[in-house]
Amino acid sequence: MKITLFWHRRDFRLHDNAGLAAALSSGYPVVPLFIYDREILDLLPSRRDARVTFIYDQVERLAQETAQAGGTFLAMYGRPLEVFEQLLTRYEVAAVYTNEDYEPYAAERDTAVAELCQRHGATFQAYKDQVIFAKREILSKSGSPNRTFSSYRNAWLDKLQDEDLQPYPSKELFTAERLGHLPDAEPRPGLESMQFERFEQFVPAAELPAEAVVRNYHLTRNSPGQVNSSTRRSVHLRFGTLSVRELMRQARDLNPKLLAELIWRDYFMMLLWHFPNTATESYDPRLRHVPYRNNEEEFKAWCEGRTGYPLVDAGMRELNQTGYLPNRARIAAAGFLVKHLLIDWRWGDKYFADKLLDYDMAQNVGNWQWMAGTGVVAAPWFRVYSPQSQQEQYDPTFAYVWQWVPEFGTCEYPKPIVEHKFARQRAVDTLRAAYQAAG
Ligand SMILES: Cc1cc2nc3c(=O)[nH]c(=O)nc-3n(C[C@H](O)[C@H](O)[C@H](O)COP(=O)(O)OP(=O)(O)OC[C@H]3O[C@@H](n4cnc5c(N)ncnc54)[C@H](O)[C@@H]3O)c2cc1C
């Protein structure tokens, strides 16, 4: 019996899933698949990783939903090419369906898997699902990616049609007649068999945020100390437990500011696809050889939330304890690292990558390079936010700081690691010299 495999990656849901809907219409019984990818898992710094626990729980949920619908869900542990070699040899696979993934590693992996499928006489088909517009769908008049967000956003809004936000009927199609049943399927791996320990963190529900949160978003999003100040849906967008089309529809109907933030997400995803080298080097060639100070002691103080700047410290402590930090605290912490401490943005990017529950390469790299002034789109290199002004503006009652830095205001709280005016001047002088040296 010929089957179609549907390979889940960043789309842990049955409803409104573009690739899954296409697979279920392929004419062959569909067997959903997830691969615990050792190319990724073996590089994680800890065997207690909340993201791996989250993924594991989603895979188990999908497996149950598939069994209830009358089908088999395959979960395998290994390297994707080896897993596919095994599956394509063992089963008569007509096609592999999946949703596109725009990270550099994923793009290479998918090319190799597509070639392997071809050798086995199977097709490989990937669908746009995690963004509204991707790759070359929005380009400037000269045919290259827009270099300002406002021009990208305007083109994005001009292009948007109702059908771009329509849900796909994957859940409706997910019925016993369209699913494959493999009685000889291998048992799914457990966390322990992959040498991981269970490590849970709080993740809000995978549903659309309450209407009031969305309506007030533009008023609250910059108040990290306030409950429900933002949607807290980044983890679900990262893992596809929430459909981006659903959240976009809600944002379009209720709050243009939220819609704009979601367009940033599309934009950074598109930029990383066009410029995969920016994952590891500054986009601006003039800022590839900045003599960053990279002081390890200061980096450690930043990581641990001991800089003596309360908004930065509160953010880093929230990150360390929960795997989340609000956007305003991300901006304060990142700006302080790259400008006040003059530490390479890649150190901060790596630290966030290890800790953030919602870690997404495109969003993280795009935002870090924005803060460092080195990106495809970037804040002006000479902009150095004053931590004190940010504190006054975004957490004037210190509600956020008290939540995460209980010793603030006592003699136990450290003195500022560096004086703001001095650090500001040092950053501006260093970056100006780097520009001048590059000609
Ligand atoms: C240095 C730095 C690193 C970041 N790293 C990540 C990351 O790894 N993963 C990640 O998802 N976001 C990242 N962000 C963007 C942003 O901070 C988070 O998406 C947001 O704080 C998540 O909380 P929320 O869901 O409540 O966001 P909300 O404010 O409710 O926004 C809704 C959604 O819009 C999108 N969004 C909001 N702000 C941004 C932004 N600046 N850039 C891109 N998309 C945005 C996100 O998908 C978010 O979930 C980073 C920002 C900075 C400054």
PDBQT file of the ligand as one rigid body, heavy atoms in Angstrom, charges set to zero:
ROOT
HETATM    1  C1  LIG A 501      17.258  41.058  21.344  1.00  0.00    +0.000 C 
HETATM    2  C2  LIG A 501      15.915  40.469  20.996  1.00  0.00    +0.000 A 
HETATM    3  C3  LIG A 501      15.804  39.107  20.746  1.00  0.00    +0.000 A 
HETATM    4  C4  LIG A 501      14.551  38.545  20.379  1.00  0.00    +0.000 A 
HETATM    5  N1  LIG A 501      14.480  37.170  20.157  1.00  0.00    +0.000 NA
HETATM    6  C5  LIG A 501      13.290  36.625  19.797  1.00  0.00    +0.000 A 
HETATM    7  C6  LIG A 501      13.182  35.222  19.555  1.00  0.00    +0.000 A 
HETATM    8  O1  LIG A 501      14.148  34.467  19.628  1.00  0.00    +0.000 OA
HETATM    9  N2  LIG A 501      11.948  34.715  19.228  1.00  0.00    +0.000 N 
HETATM   10  C7  LIG A 501      10.854  35.533  19.111  1.00  0.00    +0.000 A 
HETATM   11  O2  LIG A 501       9.765  35.028  18.808  1.00  0.00    +0.000 OA
HETATM   12  N3  LIG A 501      10.927  36.862  19.300  1.00  0.00    +0.000 NA
HETATM   13  C8  LIG A 501      12.104  37.444  19.646  1.00  0.00    +0.000 A 
HETATM   14  N4  LIG A 501      12.170  38.802  19.879  1.00  0.00    +0.000 N 
HETATM   15  C9  LIG A 501      11.005  39.635  19.545  1.00  0.00    +0.000 C 
HETATM   16  C10 LIG A 501      10.026  39.939  20.700  1.00  0.00    +0.000 C 
HETATM   17  O3  LIG A 501      10.712  40.431  21.821  1.00  0.00    +0.000 OA
HETATM   18  C11 LIG A 501       9.211  38.718  21.120  1.00  0.00    +0.000 C 
HETATM   19  O4  LIG A 501       8.599  38.128  19.999  1.00  0.00    +0.000 OA
HETATM   20  C12 LIG A 501       8.094  39.099  22.094  1.00  0.00    +0.000 C 
HETATM   21  O5  LIG A 501       8.636  39.728  23.225  1.00  0.00    +0.000 OA
HETATM   22  C13 LIG A 501       7.338  37.833  22.523  1.00  0.00    +0.000 C 
HETATM   23  O6  LIG A 501       6.342  38.141  23.462  1.00  0.00    +0.000 OA
HETATM   24  P1  LIG A 501       4.816  38.240  23.017  1.00  0.00    +0.000 P 
HETATM   25  O7  LIG A 501       4.402  37.015  22.293  1.00  0.00    +0.000 OA
HETATM   26  O8  LIG A 501       4.042  38.654  24.226  1.00  0.00    +0.000 OA
HETATM   27  O9  LIG A 501       4.895  39.427  21.984  1.00  0.00    +0.000 OA
HETATM   28  P2  LIG A 501       3.796  40.500  21.515  1.00  0.00    +0.000 P 
HETATM   29  O10 LIG A 501       4.320  41.839  21.846  1.00  0.00    +0.000 OA
HETATM   30  O11 LIG A 501       2.449  40.145  22.040  1.00  0.00    +0.000 OA
HETATM   31  O12 LIG A 501       3.796  40.375  19.959  1.00  0.00    +0.000 OA
HETATM   32  C14 LIG A 501       3.017  39.373  19.268  1.00  0.00    +0.000 C 
HETATM   33  C15 LIG A 501       3.919  38.632  18.337  1.00  0.00    +0.000 C 
HETATM   34  O13 LIG A 501       4.492  39.535  17.383  1.00  0.00    +0.000 OA
HETATM   35  C16 LIG A 501       5.809  39.139  17.063  1.00  0.00    +0.000 C 
HETATM   36  N5  LIG A 501       6.773  40.178  17.482  1.00  0.00    +0.000 N 
HETATM   37  C17 LIG A 501       6.637  41.086  18.453  1.00  0.00    +0.000 A 
HETATM   38  N6  LIG A 501       7.723  41.872  18.535  1.00  0.00    +0.000 NA
HETATM   39  C18 LIG A 501       8.576  41.429  17.599  1.00  0.00    +0.000 A 
HETATM   40  C19 LIG A 501       9.871  41.814  17.176  1.00  0.00    +0.000 A 
HETATM   41  N7  LIG A 501      10.546  42.819  17.741  1.00  0.00    +0.000 N 
HETATM   42  N8  LIG A 501      10.463  41.109  16.185  1.00  0.00    +0.000 NA
HETATM   43  C20 LIG A 501       9.814  40.091  15.591  1.00  0.00    +0.000 A 
HETATM   44  N9  LIG A 501       8.588  39.673  15.929  1.00  0.00    +0.000 NA
HETATM   45  C21 LIG A 501       7.976  40.335  16.924  1.00  0.00    +0.000 A 
HETATM   46  C22 LIG A 501       6.075  37.876  17.863  1.00  0.00    +0.000 C 
HETATM   47  O14 LIG A 501       5.794  36.764  17.050  1.00  0.00    +0.000 OA
HETATM   48  C23 LIG A 501       5.103  37.982  19.014  1.00  0.00    +0.000 C 
HETATM   49  O15 LIG A 501       4.747  36.741  19.597  1.00  0.00    +0.000 OA
HETATM   50  C24 LIG A 501      13.406  39.378  20.253  1.00  0.00    +0.000 A 
HETATM   51  C25 LIG A 501      13.531  40.754  20.515  1.00  0.00    +0.000 A 
HETATM   52  C26 LIG A 501      14.759  41.294  20.890  1.00  0.00    +0.000 A 
HETATM   53  C27 LIG A 501      14.874  42.775  21.142  1.00  0.00    +0.000 C 
ENDROOT
TORSDOF 0
